[in-house]
Amino acid sequence: MASVKKIVLEKGSGKPGSTVAEAKNGENPVTDLADVLALKKPLTKGQRLQRKKMRDLQYFLKPFSAVLKVGFKNQAAGVSPKTKALSVNIPKIFVGSDKKSMIDMADVQLSEGYAAQLSNLKVVKKDGRLMGLTWDQCDHILGKYNVLSLVLYDEDQRKVFYIPNLGPVSRQEAEFLFEDFVGLCLHMFVFTVGMLKGVKNSNSNTQYLGMACVS
């Protein structure tokens, strides 16, 4: 690295030819510009695998976009819900023996936060296509202000159905009708949404309820 004297370059910055000069700490160091045509160092096997997992995860989460905006909205400032969802779920992706990326549905996180987490959550089959949920009292002091959200995912058609409010958590039970989903097998997820004076202020982590096939 060379240094240009002030009488030549004064205090400015610039790119004379294939070098770049920048005023810094009273000096003007000059360095070579990066060669844009130079061959890039090939990715390692681990890097290629990580990129594949990220692409596959982005594809998997795409149908959930509207849900992720709710589930991760109040997380780290300056981080988009999509970015947060990717960072939370990427460790859960694994590559099977057939070299396809896979994720266990029970590990999927569509939301994250500190709203009421429901204990002993159960799915109850009722009359016809009516399904119910029951749970014990929640573990959050402000749980009475929380509502329950339901997410249904049709893996074959990559469709997501989102019911934002099944009722207050304090009720300890909820019902939903599968009338519009005949012939579908749906993965079921729930999370709670913290409400204070009518304004959303938090989420709980996602809880997976299993799969329901509607006949």
C-alpha positions as CSV (number, residue, x, y, z in Angstrom):
1,M,0.0,0.0,0.0
2,A,1.3,3.5,-0.9
3,S,0.4,6.9,0.6
4,V,-0.2,10.0,-1.4
5,K,1.1,13.3,0.2
6,K,-1.4,16.0,0.9
7,I,0.3,18.4,-1.6
8,V,-0.7,16.0,-4.4
9,L,-4.2,14.8,-3.4
10,E,-5.0,17.3,-0.6
11,K,-7.8,15.9,1.5
12,G,-10.1,14.5,-1.2
13,S,-10.9,10.9,-2.2
14,G,-11.1,9.4,-5.6
15,K,-10.3,6.5,-8.0
16,P,-7.2,7.4,-10.1
17,G,-7.0,4.5,-12.6
18,S,-7.0,1.1,-11.0
19,T,-6.5,2.4,-7.5
20,V,-8.7,4.0,-4.9
21,A,-7.6,6.8,-2.5
22,E,-9.5,7.9,0.6
23,A,-8.7,10.6,3.1
24,K,-8.4,9.0,6.6
25,N,-6.7,10.2,9.8
26,G,-4.8,12.9,8.0
27,E,-3.4,10.6,5.4
28,N,-4.5,9.4,1.9
29,P,-3.8,5.7,1.6
30,V,-4.0,4.3,-1.9
31,T,-5.0,0.6,-2.5
32,D,-5.7,-1.5,-5.6
33,L,-9.3,-1.8,-6.7
34,A,-10.8,-5.3,-6.5
35,D,-10.6,-7.1,-9.9
36,V,-14.2,-7.8,-10.8
37,L,-13.1,-10.2,-13.4
38,A,-11.0,-12.3,-11.1
39,L,-12.2,-15.9,-10.5
40,K,-14.2,-16.2,-7.2
41,K,-13.1,-18.8,-4.7
42,P,-15.4,-21.8,-5.1
43,L,-17.9,-22.5,-2.4
44,T,-17.2,-25.2,0.1
45,K,-19.6,-28.2,0.4
46,G,-20.9,-26.8,3.6
47,Q,-21.6,-23.4,2.0
48,R,-23.4,-24.9,-0.9
49,L,-25.5,-27.0,1.5
50,Q,-26.3,-23.9,3.6
51,R,-27.4,-22.0,0.5
52,K,-29.6,-24.8,-0.6
53,K,-31.2,-25.0,2.8
54,M,-31.9,-21.3,2.8
55,R,-33.5,-21.4,-0.7
56,D,-35.6,-24.4,0.2
57,L,-36.7,-22.7,3.5
58,Q,-37.7,-19.5,1.6
59,Y,-39.8,-21.7,-0.8
60,F,-41.4,-23.5,2.1
61,L,-42.3,-20.3,4.1
62,K,-43.6,-18.4,1.1
63,P,-47.3,-19.4,1.5
64,F,-47.1,-18.3,5.2
65,S,-46.1,-14.7,4.4
66,A,-49.2,-13.1,5.8
67,V,-48.9,-15.2,9.0
68,L,-45.2,-14.4,9.5
69,K,-45.9,-10.7,9.4
70,V,-48.2,-11.1,12.4
71,G,-46.2,-13.8,14.2
72,F,-42.8,-11.9,14.1
73,K,-43.9,-8.3,13.8
74,N,-42.9,-7.2,17.2
75,Q,-39.5,-8.8,17.3
76,A,-36.1,-7.2,16.9
77,A,-36.3,-3.6,15.7
78,G,-34.9,-3.1,12.2
79,V,-35.3,-6.8,11.3
80,S,-38.1,-7.7,8.9
81,P,-40.6,-10.5,9.9
82,K,-39.4,-12.6,6.9
83,T,-35.7,-12.3,8.0
84,K,-36.6,-13.2,11.6
85,A,-38.6,-16.2,10.5
86,L,-35.7,-17.4,8.3
87,S,-33.2,-17.1,11.1
88,V,-35.4,-18.9,13.6
89,N,-36.3,-21.8,11.2
90,I,-33.0,-22.4,9.3
91,P,-31.5,-24.5,12.1
92,K,-34.5,-26.8,11.9
93,I,-34.0,-27.7,8.2
94,F,-32.1,-30.9,7.5
95,V,-31.2,-32.8,4.3
96,G,-32.4,-36.3,3.9
97,S,-30.6,-39.2,2.2
98,D,-32.3,-38.3,-1.1
99,K,-30.6,-34.9,-0.8
100,K,-34.0,-33.1,-0.4
101,S,-34.4,-30.5,2.3
102,M,-36.9,-31.5,5.0
103,I,-38.4,-30.0,8.1
104,D,-40.4,-31.6,10.8
105,M,-43.8,-29.7,11.0
106,A,-43.6,-29.9,14.8
107,D,-40.5,-27.8,14.7
108,V,-41.9,-25.0,12.4
109,Q,-42.1,-21.6,14.1
110,L,-44.6,-19.2,12.6
111,S,-44.5,-16.9,15.5
112,E,-42.2,-16.0,18.4
113,G,-42.6,-14.0,21.6
114,Y,-43.7,-13.9,25.2
115,A,-47.5,-13.9,25.0
116,A,-49.5,-16.6,26.8
117,Q,-48.3,-20.1,26.2
118,L,-51.1,-22.6,26.5
119,S,-50.5,-25.8,28.5
120,N,-52.1,-29.2,28.0
121,L,-53.5,-28.1,24.6
122,K,-55.7,-30.7,23.1
123,V,-57.8,-31.2,19.9
124,V,-61.3,-32.5,20.5
125,K,-63.4,-34.1,17.7
126,K,-67.0,-33.0,18.0
127,D,-70.1,-33.6,15.9
128,G,-69.7,-33.8,12.2
129,R,-66.8,-31.5,11.0
130,L,-66.8,-29.4,14.1
131,M,-63.5,-29.5,15.9
132,G,-62.6,-28.1,19.3
133,L,-59.6,-27.0,21.3
134,T,-59.2,-27.2,25.1
135,W,-56.3,-26.1,27.3
136,D,-55.4,-25.4,30.9
137,Q,-54.9,-21.9,32.2
138,C,-52.2,-20.0,30.4
139,D,-48.8,-19.2,32.0
140,H,-48.9,-15.4,31.5
141,I,-50.2,-12.8,34.0
142,L,-51.9,-10.8,31.1
143,G,-53.2,-14.0,29.4
144,K,-56.8,-12.8,29.9
145,Y,-56.1,-10.2,27.2
146,N,-54.8,-12.7,24.7
147,V,-56.6,-14.3,21.8
148,L,-56.0,-17.6,20.0
149,S,-55.0,-17.7,16.3
150,L,-55.3,-20.8,14.2
151,V,-53.2,-21.6,11.1
152,L,-54.1,-24.5,8.7
153,Y,-51.6,-25.6,6.1
154,D,-52.4,-27.8,3.1
155,E,-49.0,-29.2,2.2
156,D,-50.1,-30.8,-1.1
157,Q,-51.5,-27.6,-2.6
158,R,-49.2,-25.2,-0.6
159,K,-52.2,-23.3,0.7
160,V,-52.5,-21.6,4.1
161,F,-55.7,-20.7,5.9
162,Y,-55.4,-18.2,8.8
163,I,-58.1,-17.6,11.4
164,P,-56.7,-14.7,13.5
165,N,-59.1,-14.8,16.4
166,L,-60.7,-18.0,17.7
167,G,-61.7,-16.3,20.9
168,P,-60.0,-15.2,24.2
169,V,-57.5,-17.4,25.9
170,S,-59.3,-17.0,29.2
171,R,-62.2,-19.1,27.9
172,Q,-59.9,-22.2,27.8
173,E,-61.8,-23.6,24.8
174,A,-62.5,-22.8,21.2
175,E,-64.3,-24.3,18.3
176,F,-63.8,-24.2,14.5
177,L,-65.7,-25.8,11.6
178,F,-63.9,-27.8,8.8
179,E,-66.9,-27.6,6.5
180,D,-64.9,-25.8,3.7
181,F,-62.0,-28.2,3.9
182,V,-63.5,-31.5,2.8
183,G,-61.0,-33.8,1.2
184,L,-58.0,-32.0,2.6
185,C,-55.3,-33.0,5.0
186,L,-54.3,-30.0,7.1
187,H,-51.4,-29.3,9.4
188,M,-52.7,-27.3,12.4
189,F,-50.7,-24.6,14.2
190,V,-51.8,-22.2,16.9
191,F,-50.3,-19.2,18.7
192,T,-51.7,-16.6,21.0
193,V,-51.7,-12.9,20.2
194,G,-51.4,-10.4,23.1
195,M,-53.9,-7.6,23.0
196,L,-53.8,-4.6,25.3
197,K,-56.6,-2.0,24.9
198,G,-57.4,-3.4,21.5
199,V,-53.8,-3.1,20.2
200,K,-51.6,-6.1,19.4
201,N,-48.4,-6.1,21.5
202,S,-47.0,-9.6,21.5
203,N,-47.2,-13.2,20.3
204,S,-46.5,-16.6,21.8
205,N,-44.3,-19.3,20.2
206,T,-46.1,-21.6,17.8
207,Q,-47.6,-24.8,19.0
208,Y,-48.2,-27.6,16.5
209,L,-51.4,-29.7,16.9
210,G,-50.8,-32.4,14.3
211,M,-52.7,-33.2,11.1
212,A,-56.4,-33.5,10.5
213,C,-57.8,-35.1,7.4
214,V,-61.3,-33.9,6.7
215,S,-63.8,-36.3,5.2
